[in-house]
Amino acid sequence: MKKAVPFIIIAIVLILVLVGAGFGTYIYHQKVRPDVDKKIDELANSNEYNAIFVSQFSTENIDFSKYKEFFDMDVASVYHDGCDEERLNIHLAKALEHKDSFQKIYLGLDYLLLEDGSMITESILQNSDIDWEIIISAECIDDIKECDNDLRTASIKKMLQSFRGMDNVKIISPIFDPGIIFNARNFDDNGLSKDLSINYMLDDYVVTDGNLFFNTKKLLDFVDTFDKNSYPNFQDKTVIFFGDSIIANAGENDSIPAVVNYLSGATVHNYSIGGSTGSNYNDEKNLHNQIDSFIAESNQVSDKNDYFVGQTVFVINMGINDFFAAVPSRGSSEDTYEGAMVNGIKRLREECPGCEIIICEPTYLDYYEGEELTFGTEVMNDYRAAAKIIAEENDCRFLNNFADLGINSDNCSEYYEDAVHFNVDGRLLYAENLLKRMKEWYGTN
């Protein structure tokens, strides 16, 4: 019996510790919840803010003056450190009570503290009259990659997927956009650190890093010098892109067509698919497949003005994958680059009489200066020459990418992600050159 006494004492102590911890946690939660909600009420009633940042992760080190400076948003901030999903929804519900006071809700989510996101999803779907910006915090992109198959991450993906395509919801997440990391710890004494990315596309400029539009290290210079009025106004033009991964890469936020739309105001439709050929070499990814998709989609619109705005300009960027597939550059058959391109031009003019067509020269390849590498019996320059001939003989404009962009073996690392594909600066360079030439050819609005 005496031997059992120490174990009984130890057990009692453990029980007291657990009870104390539980009671302390209860008191903490009872204190924090009302304090956070009270602060939300005070912030809303102050009429000093037009946005609120409700977050699971600390926002203490975020310089919200930059939101005012860059986006004209006076942002109030509340967070409950270590806040689980249930408590976050309590705070979120309180913020939504004041949605008439806030134009936007920034919602900071810690992927380690989320469960299934169902209550958050419901709140957002039921409040489509307010703008949302959902920010997923992670230590680094590798955290997301390492738990990519984790059930929790799968739940987060499912939750966020339900918001894709909603005009009033923007998602900043390394799950969807590799390279984007948002965390208070990414701010340093100098403001924005080089590791921080904010994917905002608003009225005046885009702030991004990693795989997106502008590198954060260039942000301050860009804000100081950017003048959207220096770009042509193409609001009365519809620009329709057909192409390979050069045009398709980076998706809706940061592709070359997206940058063209952002800088010029042109209505843009992008039918490009990575891996596509101009010729019919690839049954599922070629110019004629993309033209089929364009015709089908444009014919579904009851009012053509909902699809076509003003002058219609087709931009065709093909040739690199024809080269890699050793498809003949010249010839009349649709199994050749030239033959398929010419027939594609005829189809577009039949569908849209009076349209303008731009044939884009295949861009630089970082293989032996982009000229000497041989597939089949031809080199890359044969396809560049063919593109120019196609444009000249079929009354199309020719975008001289190889010369205009000025990319070569000495500077390609500044503009390319690899030996073929553009990085953010390369896509901007391409879009700016296209807009410059379009302004020369067609004028502006």
Secondary structure by P-SEA (a helix, b strand, c coil): cccaaaaaaaaaaaaaaaaaaaaaaaaaaaaaaaaaaaaaaaaaacccccbbbbcccccccccccccccccccbbbbbbcccccaaaaaaaaaaaaaaccccccccccccccccccaaaaaaaaaacccbbbbbbbbcccaaaaaaacccaaaaaaaaaaaaacccccccccccccccccccccccccccccccccccccccccbbbbcccccccccaaaaaaaccccccccccccbbbbbbbccccccccccccaaaaaaaacccccccccccccccccccccccaaaaaaaaaaaaaaccccccccccbbbbbbbccaaaaaacccccccccccaaaaaaaaaaaaaaaccbbbbbbbcccccccccccccccccccaaaaaaaaaaaaaaacccccccccccccccccccccccccccccaaaaaaaaaaaaaaaaaccccc
